[in-house]
């Protein structure tokens, strides 16, 4: 009996992305005009995100960055 492997691969990759997003809930976002933001990187801990953001501010002092908790990853589980 043959299996539909494409369906199984899609389900596994979706679950993996969701699990990865849950692990990396802290994000650094670049603030853009018109209240938009661009996610630069994801981190597991707030302290890792803060340290990386300090370095980004040294490299590009003209850009505005913010550390946020990305709760959208958790909402996708419901």
DSSP file (Angstrom, degrees, kcal/mol; ACC not computed):
  #  RESIDUE AA STRUCTURE BP1 BP2  ACC     N-H-->O    O-->H-N    N-H-->O    O-->H-N    TCO  KAPPA ALPHA  PHI   PSI    X-CA   Y-CA   Z-CA
    1    1 A X              0   0    0      0, 0.0     2,-0.2     0, 0.0     0, 0.0   0.000 360.0 360.0 360.0 132.5    0.0    0.0    0.0
    2    2 A X        -     0   0    0      1,-0.0     2,-0.3     2,-0.0     0, 0.0  -0.520 360.0-143.3 -87.5 153.4    1.4    3.4   -1.0
    3    3 A X        -     0   0    0     -2,-0.2     2,-1.3     4,-0.0     3,-0.2  -0.842  18.7-121.3-113.3 151.3    1.6    6.4    1.3
    4    4 A X     >  +     0   0    0     -2,-0.3     4,-1.3     1,-0.2     3,-0.3  -0.746  35.1 176.2 -87.7  91.4    1.1   10.0    0.6
    5    5 A X  H  > S+     0   0    0     -2,-1.3     4,-2.5     1,-0.2     5,-0.2   0.788  71.6  64.2 -72.0 -27.1    4.6   11.2    1.8
    6    6 A X  H  > S+     0   0    0      1,-0.2     4,-2.1     2,-0.2    -1,-0.2   0.907 102.6  49.0 -62.8 -40.6    4.0   14.8    0.7
    7    7 A X  H  > S+     0   0    0     -3,-0.3     4,-2.0     1,-0.2    -1,-0.2   0.920 112.5  47.5 -64.7 -43.6    1.2   15.1    3.2
    8    8 A X  H  X S+     0   0    0     -4,-1.3     4,-2.1     1,-0.2    -2,-0.2   0.886 111.4  50.6 -65.8 -39.0    3.3   13.7    6.0
    9    9 A X  H  X S+     0   0    0     -4,-2.5     4,-2.5     1,-0.2     5,-0.2   0.897 109.4  51.1 -66.1 -39.7    6.3   15.9    5.2
   10   10 A X  H  X S+     0   0    0     -4,-2.1     4,-2.1    -5,-0.2    -2,-0.2   0.920 110.5  48.6 -64.0 -43.1    4.1   19.0    5.2
   11   11 A X  H  X S+     0   0    0     -4,-2.0     4,-2.1     1,-0.2    -1,-0.2   0.912 112.8  48.0 -63.8 -42.9    2.7   18.2    8.6
   12   12 A X  H  X S+     0   0    0     -4,-2.1     4,-2.3     1,-0.2    -2,-0.2   0.915 111.6  48.8 -65.4 -43.9    6.1   17.5   10.1
   13   13 A X  H  X S+     0   0    0     -4,-2.5     4,-2.2     1,-0.2    -1,-0.2   0.877 111.2  50.9 -66.5 -35.9    7.6   20.7    8.7
   14   14 A X  H  X S+     0   0    0     -4,-2.1     4,-2.1    -5,-0.2    -1,-0.2   0.915 111.3  47.6 -65.4 -43.0    4.7   22.7   10.0
   15   15 A X  H  X S+     0   0    0     -4,-2.1     4,-2.4     1,-0.2    -2,-0.2   0.888 110.8  52.3 -65.1 -38.6    5.1   21.2   13.5
   16   16 A X  H  X S+     0   0    0     -4,-2.3     4,-2.7     2,-0.2    -2,-0.2   0.920 109.5  48.3 -64.3 -44.3    8.8   21.8   13.4
   17   17 A X  H  X S+     0   0    0     -4,-2.2     4,-2.6     2,-0.2    -2,-0.2   0.920 112.1  49.1 -63.2 -43.6    8.4   25.5   12.6
   18   18 A X  H  X S+     0   0    0     -4,-2.1     4,-1.9     2,-0.2    -2,-0.2   0.925 112.8  47.1 -62.1 -44.7    5.8   26.0   15.3
   19   19 A X  H  X S+     0   0    0     -4,-2.4     4,-1.7     2,-0.2    -2,-0.2   0.906 112.2  50.2 -63.8 -41.9    8.0   24.3   17.9
   20   20 A X  H  X S+     0   0    0     -4,-2.7     4,-2.0     1,-0.2    -2,-0.2   0.907 109.3  51.4 -63.7 -41.5   11.0   26.4   16.8
   21   21 A X  H  < S+     0   0    0     -4,-2.6    -1,-0.2     1,-0.2    -2,-0.2   0.863 107.9  52.7 -63.7 -35.2    9.0   29.6   17.1
   22   22 A X  H  < S+     0   0    0     -4,-1.9     3,-0.4     1,-0.2    -1,-0.2   0.868 109.8  48.6 -68.4 -34.4    7.9   28.6   20.6
   23   23 A X  H  < S+     0   0    0     -4,-1.7     2,-0.9     1,-0.3     3,-0.2   0.881 113.6  46.9 -70.0 -37.6   11.5   28.1   21.6
   24   24 A X     <  +     0   0    0     -4,-2.0    -1,-0.3     1,-0.2    20,-0.2  -0.603  67.8 144.4-106.8  70.1   12.7   31.4   20.1
   25   25 A X        +     0   0    0     -2,-0.9    45,-3.4    -3,-0.4     2,-0.4   0.708  47.8  82.1 -85.0 -21.3   10.0   33.7   21.5
   26   26 A X  E     -AB  43  69A   0     17,-2.0    17,-3.3    43,-0.2     2,-0.3  -0.727  62.4-176.7 -87.8 131.6   12.2   36.8   22.1
   27   27 A X  E     -AB  42  68A   0     41,-2.9    41,-2.6    -2,-0.4     2,-0.5  -0.915  26.4-140.4-127.4 152.6   12.8   38.9   19.0
   28   28 A X  E     -AB  41  67A   0     13,-2.2    12,-3.5    -2,-0.3    13,-1.1  -0.966  28.5-170.3-106.1 127.1   14.8   42.0   18.0
   29   29 A X  E     -AB  39  66A   0     37,-2.7    37,-2.0    -2,-0.5     2,-0.5  -0.937  20.6-136.2-120.6 142.1   12.8   44.2   15.6
   30   30 A X  E     -AB  38  65A   0      8,-3.1     8,-2.2    -2,-0.4     2,-0.5  -0.849  27.7-128.6 -91.9 127.6   13.9   47.2   13.6
   31   31 A X  E     -A   37   0A   0     33,-2.7    33,-0.5    -2,-0.5     6,-0.2  -0.663  29.8-170.5 -81.6 126.4   11.3   50.0   13.9
   32   32 A X  E  >  -A   36   0A   0      4,-2.9     4,-0.6    -2,-0.5     3,-0.4  -0.657  31.3 -80.9-110.4 165.9   10.3   51.3   10.5
   33   33 A X  T >4 S+     0   0    0     -2,-0.2     3,-0.9     1,-0.2    -1,-0.2  -0.176 110.0  37.3 -61.5 162.3    8.2   54.3    9.5
   34   34 A X  T 34 S-     0   0    0      1,-0.2    -1,-0.2     2,-0.0     3,-0.1   0.849 131.5 -70.1  61.8  38.3    4.4   54.0    9.6
   35   35 A X  T 34 S+     0   0    0     -3,-0.4     2,-0.2     1,-0.2    -1,-0.2   0.750  97.6 137.2  53.4  31.2    4.4   51.9   12.7
   36   36 A X  E <<  -A   32   0A   0     -3,-0.9    -4,-2.9    -4,-0.6     2,-0.3  -0.652  35.3-160.5 -99.2 162.2    5.9   48.9   10.9
   37   37 A X  E     -A   31   0A   0     -6,-0.2     2,-0.5    -2,-0.2    -6,-0.2  -0.987  11.3-148.4-142.9 153.3    8.6   46.6   12.2
   38   38 A X  E     -A   30   0A   0     -8,-2.2    -8,-3.1    -2,-0.3     2,-0.4  -0.984  22.5-130.5-122.9 120.8   11.0   44.1   10.7
   39   39 A X  E     +A   29   0A   0     -2,-0.5   -10,-0.3   -10,-0.2     3,-0.1  -0.587  25.5 179.7 -74.6 124.3   12.1   41.2   12.8
   40   40 A X  E     -     0   0A   0    -12,-3.5     2,-0.3    -2,-0.4    -1,-0.2   0.874  60.1 -11.4 -91.2 -45.9   15.9   40.9   12.7
   41   41 A X  E     -A   28   0A   0    -13,-1.1   -13,-2.2     2,-0.0     2,-0.3  -0.985  55.5-133.5-156.0 158.9   16.6   37.9   14.9
   42   42 A X  E     -A   27   0A   0     -2,-0.3     2,-0.3   -15,-0.2   -15,-0.2  -0.916  22.8-175.1-118.9 145.9   14.9   35.4   17.3
   43   43 A X  E     -A   26   0A   0    -17,-3.3   -17,-2.0    -2,-0.3     3,-0.0  -0.949  31.1-136.1-139.2 156.6   16.3   34.3   20.7
   44   44 A X  S    S+     0   0    0     -2,-0.3     2,-0.3   -20,-0.2   -19,-0.2   0.790  90.5  37.6 -81.1 -30.0   15.5   31.8   23.4
   45   45 A X  S  > S-     0   0    0      1,-0.1     4,-1.7   -19,-0.1     5,-0.1  -0.901  72.9-129.7-127.5 154.2   16.2   34.2   26.3
   46   46 A X  H  > S+     0   0    0     -2,-0.3     4,-2.7     1,-0.2     5,-0.2   0.877 108.8  56.6 -65.2 -38.8   15.8   37.9   26.9
   47   47 A X  H  > S+     0   0    0      1,-0.2     4,-2.2     2,-0.2    -1,-0.2   0.875 105.6  50.6 -65.7 -36.3   19.4   38.3   28.0
   48   48 A X  H  > S+     0   0    0      2,-0.2     4,-2.1     1,-0.2    -1,-0.2   0.917 112.0  48.0 -64.1 -42.2   20.7   36.9   24.7
   49   49 A X  H  X S+     0   0    0     -4,-1.7     4,-2.4     2,-0.2    -2,-0.2   0.911 110.8  50.9 -64.8 -42.5   18.4   39.3   22.8
   50   50 A X  H  X S+     0   0    0     -4,-2.7     4,-2.0     1,-0.2    -1,-0.2   0.912 110.7  48.9 -61.8 -43.0   19.6   42.3   24.9
   51   51 A X  H  X S+     0   0    0     -4,-2.2     4,-1.4     1,-0.2    -1,-0.2   0.903 112.8  46.9 -63.9 -41.8   23.2   41.5   24.3
   52   52 A X  H  X S+     0   0    0     -4,-2.1     4,-2.2     1,-0.2    -1,-0.2   0.880 109.7  54.3 -68.2 -36.9   22.7   41.2   20.6
   53   53 A X  H  X S+     0   0    0     -4,-2.4     4,-2.5     1,-0.2    -2,-0.2   0.878 103.2  56.1 -65.7 -37.2   20.7   44.4   20.5
   54   54 A X  H  X S+     0   0    0     -4,-2.0     4,-1.4     1,-0.2    -1,-0.2   0.912 109.1  47.4 -59.4 -41.3   23.6   46.3   22.2
   55   55 A X  H  X S+     0   0    0     -4,-1.4     4,-2.1     2,-0.2    -2,-0.2   0.900 109.8  52.3 -66.9 -40.9   25.9   45.1   19.4
   56   56 A X  H  X S+     0   0    0     -4,-2.2     4,-3.1     1,-0.2    -2,-0.2   0.893 107.2  53.0 -61.8 -39.2   23.4   46.1   16.7
   57   57 A X  H  < S+     0   0    0     -4,-2.5    -1,-0.2     1,-0.2    -2,-0.2   0.831 109.0  49.8 -66.5 -31.0   23.1   49.6   18.2
   58   58 A X  H  < S+     0   0    0     -4,-1.4     3,-0.4    -5,-0.2    -1,-0.2   0.889 115.1  43.5 -70.8 -39.6   26.9   49.9   18.1
   59   59 A X  H  < S+     0   0    0     -4,-2.1     2,-0.4     1,-0.3    -2,-0.2   0.916 131.3  20.2 -73.2 -44.3   27.0   48.9   14.4
   60   60 A X    ><  +     0   0    0     -4,-3.1     3,-1.2    -5,-0.2    -1,-0.3  -0.705  64.3 167.4-128.6  80.3   24.0   51.0   13.2
   61   61 A X  T 3  S+     0   0    0     -3,-0.4    -1,-0.1    -2,-0.4    -4,-0.1   0.707  75.0  64.0 -67.6 -18.4   23.4   53.8   15.7
   62   62 A X  T 3  S+     0   0    0      2,-0.1    -1,-0.2     0, 0.0     2,-0.2   0.697  90.9  79.3 -79.4 -17.7   21.0   55.5   13.2
   63   63 A X  S <  S-     0   0    0     -3,-1.2     2,-0.5    -7,-0.2   -31,-0.1  -0.580  77.0-130.7 -89.3 153.1   18.5   52.6   13.3
   64   64 A X        -     0   0    0    -33,-0.5   -33,-2.7    -2,-0.2     2,-0.3  -0.911  27.8-177.7-104.7 125.7   15.9   52.0   16.1
   65   65 A X  E     -B   30   0A   0     -2,-0.5     2,-0.3   -35,-0.2   -35,-0.2  -0.876   6.1-172.5-121.3 154.0   15.7   48.5   17.6
   66   66 A X  E     -B   29   0A   0    -37,-2.0   -37,-2.7    -2,-0.3     2,-0.5  -0.996  20.9-133.0-144.9 144.4   13.5   47.0   20.2
   67   67 A X  E     +B   28   0A   0     -2,-0.3     2,-0.3   -39,-0.2   -39,-0.2  -0.858  35.9 173.1 -96.0 130.6   13.4   43.7   22.1
   68   68 A X  E     -B   27   0A   0    -41,-2.6   -41,-2.9    -2,-0.5     2,-0.6  -0.937  37.0-119.8-135.7 156.4    9.9   42.1   22.2
   69   69 A X  E     -B   26   0A   0     -2,-0.3     2,-1.2   -43,-0.2   -43,-0.2  -0.890  29.4-141.9 -93.5 121.9    8.3   38.9   23.3
   70   70 A X    >   +     0   0    0    -45,-3.4     3,-0.6    -2,-0.6     4,-0.3  -0.712  28.2 170.2 -90.6  96.1    6.6   37.4   20.2
   71   71 A X  T 3>  +     0   0    0     -2,-1.2     4,-1.6     1,-0.2     3,-0.4   0.537  61.3  84.6 -84.4  -6.3    3.3   36.0   21.5
   72   72 A X  H 3> S+     0   0    0      1,-0.2     4,-1.3     2,-0.2    -1,-0.2   0.830  83.9  59.6 -64.6 -31.1    2.0   35.3   18.0
   73   73 A X  H <4 S+     0   0    0     -3,-0.6     4,-0.3     1,-0.2    -1,-0.2   0.882 106.8  46.7 -63.7 -37.5    3.9   32.0   17.9
   74   74 A X  H >4 S+     0   0    0     -3,-0.4     3,-1.2    -4,-0.3     4,-0.4   0.849 106.7  57.7 -72.6 -34.5    1.9   30.9   21.0
   75   75 A X  H >< S+     0   0    0     -4,-1.6     3,-1.1     1,-0.3    -1,-0.2   0.779  94.6  66.2 -67.1 -26.8   -1.4   32.0   19.5
   76   76 A X  T 3< S+     0   0    0     -4,-1.3    -1,-0.3     1,-0.2    -2,-0.2   0.662  90.8  65.4 -70.4 -14.1   -1.0   29.8   16.5
   77   77 A X  T <         0   0    0     -3,-1.2    -1,-0.2    -4,-0.3    -2,-0.2   0.731 360.0 360.0 -78.9 -21.6   -1.3   26.7   18.7
   78   78 A X    <         0   0    0     -3,-1.1    -1,-0.2    -4,-0.4    -2,-0.2   0.473 360.0 360.0 -80.7 360.0   -4.9   27.5   19.6
